[in-house]
């Protein structure tokens, strides 16, 4: 399985938008937390509220969020707060948002634990909302925040309205900090669709066509007729075509065009590319064109990857290509560079986080740089990383044959089959590239363990345990490499048997590279397992490695036979 980095976004709202020093102190504790990246700080003077956005791995984000809530509780006195925006506490709302490698349900559980910790350690009562809500009605933030700060004495005195964590009678502490609403929600995408028009009215018409709420049902004239009511007096609405969306039309003087401005509140229900196509369809029905798309803020990588694959499939083209190429297709298909250049490194959450990571990786080197680094007198990178790289190159060759086959003239009816193989190949390649870095990291862990203190018996025990754990890890990583490289062989076999015959030799070379990766990684399993004190575990690892070597040799031999037969026809 390809390693997927676990990333969570946190968007806390603090009830201070005027005092820059207070805002800075809050954001400082976020920035000082290892493993998080502060992306945006948006203070509002009229609202007296600051929206902060930061991302990172789940544990780091939760820790930064806790520290920020603590600091806000120390600095913001809600008895003196006034602002235009609804608010209930110094930290008013704190949502966790899944970006990659983590589900909404997991974020909900994290947010509940965070809410409990805030209540227990900081004595700040907390409500849980959206996906973290314990009560159905509390999924809605407005229900949790009903009556705002001024209603807290009454709410804390009522069992049905009391917070989920930290409930207690209203006191000086609550008066100062207020309550906090903690929850989890899906990633929200703010996007504007550019129109070849200056008409706000027509942009609004398209917005009403697509937004989930739709438009009022009217008597007689659909535009100026009297809105129809149901038996309760509520306006009857004609729903729009896109679930989980809110939209309006407006004119942007800066660009001189009208736009359909949309919030996609659940990208799992309505992905960006689906919204784009539907707005295009509705615009065309009204005699207009969508000329491009403007993403406001940031998006997860998967949003653009899903879009790119969607448009590639519409073109009957393989989706098994490098991620960068897929994103280029997404950018061009939706006109993300219509108004200004679209730079993924500045708009994609994961890329911003990567940019903040100062660690150097072997896979970031050039081919020459990797070879030169390997040739130096340091023991890492060594055979394990090279074995993983050989496997990655085998996967790349198999993928190349699949893509050449998908696009071969006269094979149009088979493009999807080869696209599926190519997509598998790219995933295997990424898994093995990850293991290139992991193998060297495993060696570094062993060195760090040997460098631990050994002055006392306790020191020696901790050191010995660390060495054993690091050695086990160093044996397990090349075993993972072997298993990943084994996946290359069915790909290369399929391409040798059914792929473009002009590239059959490439499938053969891919199989040879995969077999070499398996055998090479096995040597690393054995040499590291030999140093384990747990001899039963060591023997189990060696036995598994030897079985995989035997299987790889047999499979490679069969593939080369197919290749030779095809070449000599």
HUJO-V313627 format. One record per residue. N is the residue number from 1. SS is DSSP state (hx for helix, st for strand, lp for the rest). Layout:
BEGIN
n: [N;N]
ss: [SS;SS]
END
This chain:
BEGIN
n: [1;2;3;4;5;6;7;8;9;10;11;12;13;14;15;16;17;18;19;20;21;22;23;24;25;26;27;28;29;30;31;32;33;34;35;36;37;38;39;40;41;42;43;44;45;46;47;48;49;50;51;52;53;54;55;56;57;58;59;60;61;62;63;64;65;66;67;68;69;70;71;72;73;74;75;76;77;78;79;80;81;82;83;84;85;86;87;88;89;90;91;92;93;94;95;96;97;98;99;100;101;102;103;104;105;106;107;108;109;110;111;112;113;114;115;116;117;118;119;120;121;122;123;124;125;126;127;128;129;130;131;132;133;134;135;136;137;138;139;140;141;142;143;144;145;146;147;148;149;150;151;152;153;154;155;156;157;158;159;160;161;162;163;164;165;166;167;168;169;170;171;172;173;174;175;176;177;178;179;180;181;182;183;184;185;186;187;188;189;190;191;192;193;194;195;196;197;198;199;200;201;202;203;204;205;206;207;208;209;210;211;212;213;214;215;216;217;218;219;220;221;222;223;224;225;226;227;228;229;230;231;232;233;234;235;236;237;238;239;240;241;242;243;244;245;246;247;248;249;250;251;252;253;254;255;256;257;258;259;260;261;262;263;264;265;266;267;268;269;270;271;272;273;274;275;276;277;278;279;280;281;282;283;284;285;286;287;288;289;290;291;292;293;294;295;296;297;298;299;300;301;302;303;304;305;306;307;308;309;310;311;312;313;314;315;316;317;318;319;320;321;322;323;324;325;326;327;328;329;330;331;332;333;334;335;336;337;338;339;340;341;342;343;344;345;346;347;348;349;350;351;352;353;354;355;356;357;358;359;360;361;362;363;364;365;366;367;368;369;370;371;372;373;374;375;376;377;378;379;380;381;382;383;384;385;386;387;388;389;390;391;392;393;394;395;396;397;398;399;400;401;402;403;404;405;406;407;408;409;410;411;412;413;414;415;416;417;418;419;420;421;422;423;424;425;426;427;428;429;430;431;432;433;434;435;436;437;438;439;440;441;442;443;444;445;446;447;448;449;450;451;452;453;454;455;456;457;458;459;460;461;462;463;464;465;466;467;468;469;470;471;472;473;474;475;476;477;478;479;480;481;482;483;484;485;486;487;488;489;490;491;492;493;494;495;496;497;498;499;500;501;502;503;504;505;506;507;508;509;510;511;512;513;514;515;516;517;518;519;520;521;522;523;524;525;526;527;528;529;530;531;532;533;534;535;536;537;538;539;540;541;542;543;544;545;546;547;548;549;550;551;552;553;554;555;556;557;558;559;560;561;562;563;564;565;566;567;568;569]
ss: [lp;lp;lp;lp;lp;lp;st;st;st;st;st;st;st;st;lp;lp;lp;lp;lp;hx;hx;hx;hx;hx;hx;hx;hx;hx;hx;hx;hx;lp;lp;lp;lp;st;st;st;st;st;st;st;st;st;lp;lp;lp;lp;st;st;st;st;st;st;st;st;lp;hx;hx;hx;hx;hx;hx;hx;hx;hx;hx;hx;hx;hx;hx;hx;hx;hx;hx;lp;lp;hx;hx;hx;lp;lp;lp;lp;lp;lp;lp;lp;st;lp;st;st;st;st;st;st;st;st;st;st;lp;lp;lp;hx;hx;hx;hx;hx;hx;hx;hx;hx;hx;hx;hx;hx;hx;hx;hx;hx;hx;hx;lp;lp;lp;st;st;st;st;st;lp;lp;lp;lp;lp;hx;hx;hx;hx;lp;hx;hx;hx;hx;lp;lp;lp;lp;hx;hx;hx;hx;hx;hx;hx;hx;lp;lp;hx;hx;hx;lp;lp;lp;st;lp;lp;lp;lp;lp;lp;hx;hx;hx;hx;hx;hx;st;lp;st;st;st;st;st;st;lp;lp;lp;st;st;st;st;st;st;st;lp;lp;lp;lp;hx;hx;hx;hx;hx;hx;hx;hx;hx;hx;hx;lp;lp;lp;lp;st;st;lp;st;lp;lp;lp;lp;lp;lp;lp;lp;st;lp;st;lp;lp;lp;lp;lp;st;lp;st;st;lp;lp;lp;lp;lp;lp;st;st;st;st;st;st;st;st;lp;lp;lp;lp;st;st;st;st;st;st;st;st;lp;lp;lp;lp;lp;lp;lp;hx;hx;hx;hx;hx;hx;hx;hx;hx;hx;hx;hx;hx;hx;lp;lp;lp;lp;st;st;st;st;st;st;st;lp;lp;st;lp;hx;hx;hx;hx;hx;hx;hx;hx;hx;hx;hx;hx;hx;hx;lp;lp;lp;lp;lp;lp;lp;lp;hx;hx;hx;hx;hx;hx;hx;hx;hx;hx;hx;hx;lp;lp;lp;lp;lp;lp;lp;lp;lp;hx;hx;hx;hx;st;hx;hx;hx;hx;hx;hx;hx;hx;lp;lp;lp;lp;lp;hx;hx;hx;lp;lp;hx;hx;hx;hx;hx;hx;hx;hx;hx;lp;lp;lp;lp;lp;lp;lp;hx;hx;hx;hx;hx;hx;hx;hx;hx;hx;hx;hx;hx;hx;hx;hx;hx;hx;hx;hx;hx;hx;hx;hx;lp;lp;lp;lp;lp;hx;hx;hx;hx;hx;hx;hx;hx;hx;hx;hx;hx;hx;hx;hx;hx;hx;hx;hx;hx;hx;hx;hx;hx;hx;hx;hx;hx;hx;hx;hx;hx;hx;hx;hx;hx;hx;hx;hx;lp;lp;lp;lp;lp;lp;hx;hx;hx;hx;hx;hx;hx;hx;hx;hx;hx;hx;hx;hx;hx;hx;hx;hx;hx;hx;hx;hx;hx;hx;hx;hx;hx;hx;hx;hx;hx;hx;hx;hx;hx;hx;hx;hx;hx;hx;hx;hx;lp;lp;hx;hx;hx;hx;hx;hx;hx;hx;hx;hx;hx;hx;hx;hx;hx;hx;hx;hx;hx;hx;hx;hx;hx;hx;hx;hx;hx;hx;hx;lp;lp;lp;lp;lp;hx;hx;hx;hx;hx;hx;hx;hx;hx;hx;hx;hx;hx;hx;hx;hx;hx;hx;hx;hx;hx;hx;hx;hx;hx;hx;hx;hx;hx;hx;hx;hx;hx;lp;lp]
END
